[in-house]
Amino acid sequence: MKSFDYVIVGAGSAGCVLANRLSANGKYTVLILEAGGSDKRFWVQVPIGYGKTYYQKAVNWMYLTEADEGTSNRKSYWPRGKVLGGSSSINAMVYIRGHKKDYDDWEAAGNPGWGYNDVLPYFKKSENNQLGDDGYRGTKGPMHVSDLSKDLHPLCQNFIKAGEELGLKNNDNFNGAEQEGIGLYQTTTRKGFRESASKAFLHPALKRKNLKLITNAHATKVLFEGKKAVGIQYLHKGKTKQVYAKKEVILSGGSINSPQLLQLSGVGPKKLLEDQEIPVIHDSPAVGQHLQDHLGMDYLYKCTEPSLNDELHSLWGKFIAGVKYVLFRRGPLSLSINQGGGFIKTRPELPQPNIQLYFSPVSYTRAPAGTRPMMNPDPFSAFQLGLTNCRPTSRGEIKIKSSDPLEAPTIKPNYLSTDEDIQELLEGVKYLRELAETKAFKEIVIDEFRPGPSCKTDEQLIEDIRGYAWTCFHPTSTCRMGPNPDENVVDSNLKVHGIDNLRVIDASIFPTVISGNTNAPAIMVGEKGADLVLADA
Ligand SMILES: Cc1cc2nc3c(=O)[nH]c(=O)nc-3n(C[C@H](O)[C@H](O)[C@H](O)COP(=O)(O)OP(=O)(O)OC[C@H]3O[C@@H](n4cnc5c(N)ncnc54)[C@H](O)[C@@H]3O)c2cc1C
């Protein structure tokens, strides 16, 4: 059997960072296994391509959740990246780290070393921000973060003015001293291309002789000697293969696949494993539990000013946008559609913002909620005001359906299963309407065409939330970090409780989902995780 010092499963946001950092000093041999293939694909590299990769089986696990009572018994479509870079290769590129208090709460939950002051250096270490260091931004890291304010749609200014009318501060760095306020999003892009974790961290490191990557390698089981992880079994080109890890096995398969792989390998809730006739290596009740995700809502407005709809709707418009991109790497193809944003408190007494705002100068009413026909917007000028909840209290779970590693697990989000979550979204959508009622928007808005003015009582608004809200693609916490092994999967060194030589390092370890988008935090976990691994080496 071949052997390496470290075997990493999953070349996603966190896995790519690990591959780079663990191989950097040349002392250790590192293997990274990725179930997906190459990221050298047009729609992965072009920023707006995430509208295409959203449904592309070649690069996407394309999960479907169970029907959830809280969302009117709807099943949710959950895209996850199955390609080098993982979900960072198919995401919407918004660069947000979360609120300081999120990390101080992680530490207070019994995780020393994970407070804001501890994790800030890791965020900075990964980042090369175009705007330079302001005490919070990194400038020497491998991952470029771009400020595209000059390229963003002029309607973003109406959004910012609307927020200011409601008393929000114009915030030019949501990752800086204060998260609250309204402003423009920065993105993980570089010179008009997507800056995924594979591009920033993995590809440059592949020159090293001590780092090996195998693509289209689907890990099916962690191999154990007693309670010590010693390797990985995986499927590659139709064959079952095994590889030995001399020091550690590291799972970085993301919030759905890491708990799935643990359960398949015999680490999980005893009863579940016994029901599936999987030999129990270690009874760990929390594997797959505590699933959290942000939920999104949009309100849509027709307007008198041209929006991106006018640029992209016609064939001619698409052609011009294509030419702009090919010649100058600029224009709508080089951007995310999430251009403006903000963080607000729906009640002033709250210690930190509880709603994240999104402004997109584009609309897609002919598409079902949550779908992304980016290049085919509505044939009239319109924009959307959107939101997500920052710290949902509903909790779901991930469970294997069988011992077949190729069968997708059951995903039960339990969305909107608490009154707090419903109340928060209700307050949030009312705020969207307040924004639309400001002078800055009133002078250009023709009407609200989704959900529309007839949806007005609290009951109607809640019914609309339950019928329309969809995932914001941020599942976390299914291999939660924390001190008590009965309630958590990994300790604060990211080592799996009760098992030797096995860590989980990805978004599944978040003690709670952070207030914002989860790519930068997953990369931070990769950075800090690499230091923890090397400290033990
Ligand atoms: C459509 C979409 C839009 C998003 N938009 C944003 C955004 O704008 N900003 C933001 O910050 N975040 C966004 N996110 C979320 C963010 O990208 C993720 O939270 C983050 O990438 C998660 O990182 P990870 O390392 O935990 O997992 P991933 O990046 O998902 O990586 C897991 C990797 O492991 C591989 N893998 C899994 N199982 C196996 C196995 N058994 N064997 C081998 N390999 C395996 C997968 O193929 C994948 O490559 C979005 C996500 C999606 C899907």
The ligand as an SDF file (V2000), in Angstrom:
LIG
                    3D

 53 58  0  0  0  0  0  0  0  0999 V2000
  -23.8860   28.0050   -4.9450 C   0  0  0  0  0  0  0  0  0  0  0  0
  -23.0650   28.4440   -3.7660 C   0  0  0  0  0  0  0  0  0  0  0  0
  -22.8950   29.8150   -3.5190 C   0  0  0  0  0  0  0  0  0  0  0  0
  -22.1290   30.2350   -2.4390 C   0  0  0  0  0  0  0  0  0  0  0  0
  -21.8330   31.5570   -2.3150 N   0  0  0  0  0  0  0  0  0  0  0  0
  -20.9160   31.9450   -1.3840 C   0  0  0  0  0  0  0  0  0  0  0  0
  -20.4210   33.2840   -1.3750 C   0  0  0  0  0  0  0  0  0  0  0  0
  -20.7900   34.1390   -2.2020 O   0  0  0  0  0  0  0  0  0  0  0  0
  -19.4920   33.6090   -0.4300 N   0  0  0  0  0  0  0  0  0  0  0  0
  -19.0530   32.7030    0.4990 C   0  0  0  0  0  0  0  0  0  0  0  0
  -18.2380   33.0810    1.3560 O   0  0  0  0  0  0  0  0  0  0  0  0
  -19.5210   31.4380    0.5120 N   0  0  0  0  0  0  0  0  0  0  0  0
  -20.3980   31.0300   -0.4240 C   0  0  0  0  0  0  0  0  0  0  0  0
  -20.7980   29.7170   -0.4770 N   0  0  0  0  0  0  0  0  0  0  0  0
  -20.3670   28.8110    0.6060 C   0  0  0  0  0  0  0  0  0  0  0  0
  -18.8810   28.4260    0.5780 C   0  0  0  0  0  0  0  0  0  0  0  0
  -18.4180   28.2790   -0.7390 O   0  0  0  0  0  0  0  0  0  0  0  0
  -18.6890   27.1250    1.3840 C   0  0  0  0  0  0  0  0  0  0  0  0
  -19.1400   27.3210    2.7040 O   0  0  0  0  0  0  0  0  0  0  0  0
  -17.2390   26.6750    1.4550 C   0  0  0  0  0  0  0  0  0  0  0  0
  -16.7000   26.5580    0.1680 O   0  0  0  0  0  0  0  0  0  0  0  0
  -17.1610   25.3440    2.2030 C   0  0  0  0  0  0  0  0  0  0  0  0
  -15.8390   24.8990    2.2590 O   0  0  0  0  0  0  0  0  0  0  0  0
  -15.4790   23.4190    2.7230 P   0  0  0  0  0  0  0  0  0  0  0  0
  -14.0130   23.3090    2.6560 O   0  0  0  0  0  0  0  0  0  0  0  0
  -16.1590   23.1450    4.0150 O   0  0  0  0  0  0  0  0  0  0  0  0
  -16.1880   22.4460    1.6680 O   0  0  0  0  0  0  0  0  0  0  0  0
  -16.1220   22.4160    0.0830 P   0  0  0  0  0  0  0  0  0  0  0  0
  -15.4890   23.6360   -0.4590 O   0  0  0  0  0  0  0  0  0  0  0  0
  -17.4930   22.0870   -0.3910 O   0  0  0  0  0  0  0  0  0  0  0  0
  -15.1150   21.2350   -0.2330 O   0  0  0  0  0  0  0  0  0  0  0  0
  -15.3460   19.8780   -0.0400 C   0  0  0  0  0  0  0  0  0  0  0  0
  -14.5630   19.1240   -1.1020 C   0  0  0  0  0  0  0  0  0  0  0  0
  -14.4650   17.7540   -0.7330 O   0  0  0  0  0  0  0  0  0  0  0  0
  -14.7420   16.9370   -1.8440 C   0  0  0  0  0  0  0  0  0  0  0  0
  -15.2540   15.6660   -1.3370 N   0  0  0  0  0  0  0  0  0  0  0  0
  -16.3940   15.4880   -0.6330 C   0  0  0  0  0  0  0  0  0  0  0  0
  -16.5440   14.1850   -0.3260 N   0  0  0  0  0  0  0  0  0  0  0  0
  -15.4680   13.5310   -0.8360 C   0  0  0  0  0  0  0  0  0  0  0  0
  -15.0730   12.1780   -0.8430 C   0  0  0  0  0  0  0  0  0  0  0  0
  -15.8080   11.2450   -0.2410 N   0  0  0  0  0  0  0  0  0  0  0  0
  -13.9220   11.8530   -1.4640 N   0  0  0  0  0  0  0  0  0  0  0  0
  -13.1580   12.8000   -2.0620 C   0  0  0  0  0  0  0  0  0  0  0  0
  -13.5020   14.1090   -2.0940 N   0  0  0  0  0  0  0  0  0  0  0  0
  -14.6460   14.4750   -1.4750 C   0  0  0  0  0  0  0  0  0  0  0  0
  -15.7800   17.7390   -2.6120 C   0  0  0  0  0  0  0  0  0  0  0  0
  -15.9050   17.2920   -3.9420 O   0  0  0  0  0  0  0  0  0  0  0  0
  -15.2370   19.1460   -2.4710 C   0  0  0  0  0  0  0  0  0  0  0  0
  -14.2970   19.4400   -3.4590 O   0  0  0  0  0  0  0  0  0  0  0  0
  -21.5760   29.2640   -1.5380 C   0  0  0  0  0  0  0  0  0  0  0  0
  -21.7480   27.9070   -1.7820 C   0  0  0  0  0  0  0  0  0  0  0  0
  -22.4770   27.4840   -2.8810 C   0  0  0  0  0  0  0  0  0  0  0  0
  -22.6290   25.9990   -3.1280 C   0  0  0  0  0  0  0  0  0  0  0  0
  1  2  1  0
  2  3  1  0
  2 52  2  0
  3  4  2  0
  4  5  1  0
  4 50  1  0
  5  6  2  0
  6  7  1  0
  6 13  1  0
  7  8  2  0
  7  9  1  0
  9 10  1  0
 10 11  2  0
 10 12  1  0
 12 13  2  0
 13 14  1  0
 14 15  1  0
 14 50  1  0
 15 16  1  0
 16 17  1  0
 16 18  1  0
 18 19  1  0
 18 20  1  0
 20 21  1  0
 20 22  1  0
 22 23  1  0
 23 24  1  0
 24 25  2  0
 24 26  1  0
 24 27  1  0
 27 28  1  0
 28 29  2  0
 28 30  1  0
 28 31  1  0
 31 32  1  0
 32 33  1  0
 33 34  1  0
 33 48  1  0
 34 35  1  0
 35 36  1  0
 35 46  1  0
 36 37  1  0
 36 45  1  0
 37 38  2  0
 38 39  1  0
 39 40  1  0
 39 45  2  0
 40 41  1  0
 40 42  2  0
 42 43  1  0
 43 44  2  0
 44 45  1  0
 46 47  1  0
 46 48  1  0
 48 49  1  0
 50 51  2  0
 51 52  1  0
 52 53  1  0
M  END
$$$$
